[in-house]
Structures are given as structure tokens and as C-alpha cells.
Amino acid sequence: MSTFIEADDTGTLHLPPSLLPHPGPGRRYRVAVEGGQVIVDEAAAPQPEAATREAWMKELEGRRARGATGRTGTPLQEILDDARGERS
């Protein structure tokens, strides 16, 4: 079964809820083009900022407990790079 949709005057396509996986307000979808086809699937919900901050603070507390901070410990930039996963 096919459903036809038209772009509006700005080129925007509006999909009816029946075409979306788990439709509803606030849902996020990933749209990709693969082999000339547009693929729409549900995207993972972003982590709440508070949860991310909490994980970062736990990591920092762990470093403090190991004595990896302060004047004689690891430089702050190195700690932040590690926490962000930017160091190799």
C-alpha cells in the first residue's frame, strides 16, 4: 500500500501519524536517505541534561577520591578531556 503526500510551498513534507513509528507529541525521528529512498525511524530520546551532569559529577568525584585532582594531581584540562572521552 502506498500513501501519497505533497510538499508545501516551502518544500516541507507533512507525514500523517499513521506513517510514523510510535507517533505522538515530542517524539524524535531520524530521517536518512539510503539508495534513493527516504527512511524514517524513531530516534533515541536525548538524555536529560540533569542525568548527564550527574554522570559527569560522579566521574569527577571518583577522580577526587583517587587523588587525581588538585595541584599535585592531574591537570584540569586532562580531567575534562577524559570526562568527555576526548583523550586517547
Rosetta blueprint (number, residue, H / E / L):
1 M L
2 S L
3 T L
4 F L
5 I L
6 E L
7 A E
8 D L
9 D L
10 T L
11 G L
12 T L
13 L E
14 H L
15 L L
16 P L
17 P H
18 S H
19 L H
20 L L
21 P L
22 H L
23 P L
24 G L
25 P L
26 G L
27 R L
28 R L
29 Y E
30 R E
31 V E
32 A E
33 V E
34 E E
35 G L
36 G L
37 Q E
38 V E
39 I E
40 V E
41 D E
42 E E
43 A L
44 A L
45 A L
46 P L
47 Q L
48 P L
49 E H
50 A H
51 A H
52 T H
53 R H
54 E H
55 A H
56 W H
57 M H
58 K H
59 E H
60 L H
61 E H
62 G H
63 R H
64 R H
65 A H
66 R L
67 G L
68 A L
69 T L
70 G L
71 R L
72 T L
73 G L
74 T L
75 P L
76 L H
77 Q H
78 E H
79 I H
80 L H
81 D H
82 D H
83 A H
84 R H
85 G L
86 E L
87 R L
88 S L
